[in-house]
Structures are given as C-alpha cells and as structure tokens.
Amino acid sequence: AFAGEVSLRLCSTRVALEGINKPVIDRIIRVDHAGEYGANRIYAGQMAVLGRSSVGPIIQQMWNQEKDHLKKFNELMVAYRVRPTVLLPFWNVAGFVLGAGSALLGKKGAMACTVAVEESISDHYNSQIRTLMEEDPDKYKELLQVIKQFRDDEREHHDIGLEHDAEAAPAYSVLKTAIQLGCKAAIFLSERI
C-alpha cells in the first residue's frame, strides 16, 4: 500500500506554493469545497423527491454542473494541499435534508431553496474574487478563473429558480431568509473548522 501512496503523490498535480498567501487560499478552497459538496447534497435531496416530476430534468442539469464544481475543488484541495472542513459529515446530512425538505413543499419550494442558496453562494464567490484581486490577480489567475466561472453558473441556477416560480413558494421571504442565514453560518464555520 505504501508504494501506491508514493506513486499517487508523485502523480498528483501540485501548485507552486511559494509566495502564496496560504491561510487565505486554504480558507477559500476549504469553504468552496464545502459549499459545492453541500450544493450536491441539496440537489440529491431535491431529486429524491422531485426526480420524476416535470422539474426533474432541470434539477438534474443544475446538479450535473455542481458535480463538476465539486470535482474541480477536490482537485484544487490536492493541488494546494488544503484539508477539508471537519463539518463535511454534517453538511452531507444537512444538505440532503434541506433539498428534500424544500422539495416536499413542491416545485416552487425547491426553486425557492435554489434561489436562496445560489444567491448566497454567488455573493460569497464575488467577495472571494475581490479578495484575490486585492491579493494579486496574476498570482491567483487560475483560481480567479475557476471562481468566476462557478459564480456565473450559480447565477444561472438562481435565475432558473426565479423562472420556475420560486417567488410563488409558500412563505417565500421567510424561507429565503432562513436558508440564507443557514448559508451564512455554514460559510462562517466551514472557512474556520
């Protein structure tokens, strides 16, 4: 097993870590990995409830993009040698429960959840873009490109949610506020632990 580990380590993509602001980059990659992991679990929960409904294909399409995002952050974690948040097992359950719970309110409930989460995530990505631009746009060019692309995907999911009557969900503003508070807490915790 040891020989396998060594060869795996030699093959993995590594980034030149000299001169980067490691604490900032660690925090960004850790929280983004957690966020994409949570988003995957939310869409999994929604598909469990609404997979066979008329919005099933739309949810699946958004989920597929989230799977690509997670794959990329898995690669970045290895490249930058960042440990995941210890809260992943919690986000695993919480994400699925949020996805399934919002879907149990119906299609509009699922879309309200999507709007709330994706708005929080794209705002969060924007603040990370500002941080990296202030740090050094050339040094963090690849990371900036990834985050900008994913931010645009999340905005698109947000807009899809609105197009599918998210705002007509029962108690939309209460639901949205509650979910966004949860997102803020998840971001705060995942950056740190």
N, C-alpha and C positions, 0 to 999 in steps of 0.2 A: 504493500500500500504506500510505503514511503516513497519509492521510486516514482509512482504515479503522481503523487503530490508535487514532487520536484519538477517533473516534466510539465505538469499543468501550470505551475507557477511560471516556468520559463516561457510558455506559450501565451500567457495572458497579456493583453495589451496594457501597457503601463504608460503613464504620463510622466514627463519630467516634473518632479515635484519641487525642485529647487526654485526658490523665488516666488512661489505662490503663497497666498495668504491661507494657509491650511485650515485654521479654525473657521474662517468664513466659508471656504469651499466645502469643508466637512458638513457644516450646518446646512448649506444649500442642498447638497446632494442627499444627505440623510432625510431631510424633510420632504424633498421632492419624490424620493423613492417611496417614502411612507404614504404620501398623497396619491401617487399613482397606484400603489398597492391597494389603498382604501377605495379608490375610484373603481378599480377592477372588482372589488368585493361588492360595491354598491350595484354595479351593473349586473353582476352574477345574481344578486338578490332580486333585482327587477326582472331578470329573465326567468327566474324560478317561478315567479308569479304571472308575468305577462308575456312570456316567451311565445305562446301560441295565439296571442291577440293580434290585432291589427298593427300595434306599435312594436311588436316583437322584432321585425327586421330593422327598424330604426334604432332600437336599443342595442341590438346585436352589432350594428355598424359602428355605433359610438364605442361599444365595449371593445371591438377589434382594435380601434385606434388606441384605447387605453392599454391594451395588451402590448402594443408596440412601444408605447411610452415606458411601461414598466420594464420591458426588455432592455431598452436603452439605459435606463437608470441602474439596472442590475449591472450592465457593462461598465458604466461610469463609477459605480461603487468599487469595482475591482480595480479599474484603471487608477483611481485616485486614492485607493486603499482607505475607504470610509466604512465604518461599521454601521449596520442598520440600527434603527431605533429599537430599544428593548420592548416597545409597545406593539410591535407587529402582530403578535397573537391577539391582542385586544382589538386592533384595527380590523383584523380578519373577521372577527365576530361582529363588531360594531358596524362595519361597512355593509356586511350582508344583511344585518337586521334593519339598517336604515333603508337599504334598497328594497328589500321585501316589504317592510312596513309601509313605505311610501307607495309602493305598487299596490298594496292592499286597499289603499284609498282610491284606486283606479288609475287609468292612464294619465289623467290630469295630475294626480298626486305624484306619480313617478316623474312626470315632466317638471313639476314644481321643485322636486328634490334635485333634479338635474340642473335647473336654472340656479338654484341656491348654491349648490356645490361648485358648479363651473364658474360662477361669478366670483366666488371666494378664491378659487384656485387661480383664475386669470389675474385677479388683483394681486395675489401673492407673487405670481410669476413676474408681474410688472415691477414690483418692489425689488425683486431679485435682479432684474435687468438693470434697474437704477444703481443698485449696489455694485454690480460687476462693472458697469460703465464708469463709476467713480473710482473703482479699484484700478482697472487697466483693461480697456476694451480689446487691445491687441493680445494680451496675455491670455485672456479668457474668451477668445473669439469662438472656439468650438462650443464651449458651454453656453455662451450667449445665443449662438445659432440654434442649439437644441431647445433652450428655454423659450426663445421667441416663437419657434415653430409649434411647440406644445401649447403655448399661450394662445396662439391663433386657433389651434384645434379645439381648445377648451371654450373659446369664444363662440366657435361654430356650434358646439354642443349646446351652449347656453341659448343661442338663437333658435336652434332646432326645438328646444324645450318651449320657448315662447310661441313658436309657430304651431306647436301642438297643444295649445290652450293651457299652459302651466298656470297662468294667472286666474283661470276659472276653477282651480282646485279649491276644495273646501278649506276655509281659513287660510288662504294663500299667504297673506302677510305674516301671520303668526308662525306658520310652518316654515316660511323662508327665514325669518328672523331666528327661530330656534335652531335650524340646520346651520345657518351661518355662524351662530355663536359656537356651536359644536365644532365647526371647521376651524374657527379661530383658536379654540382650545387645543384641538388636535395639532395644529401647526405649531403653536407655542411649545407644547410638550414634545413633539417629535423632533424639533430642532435641538432640544436640550438633552433628552434622555434616550 
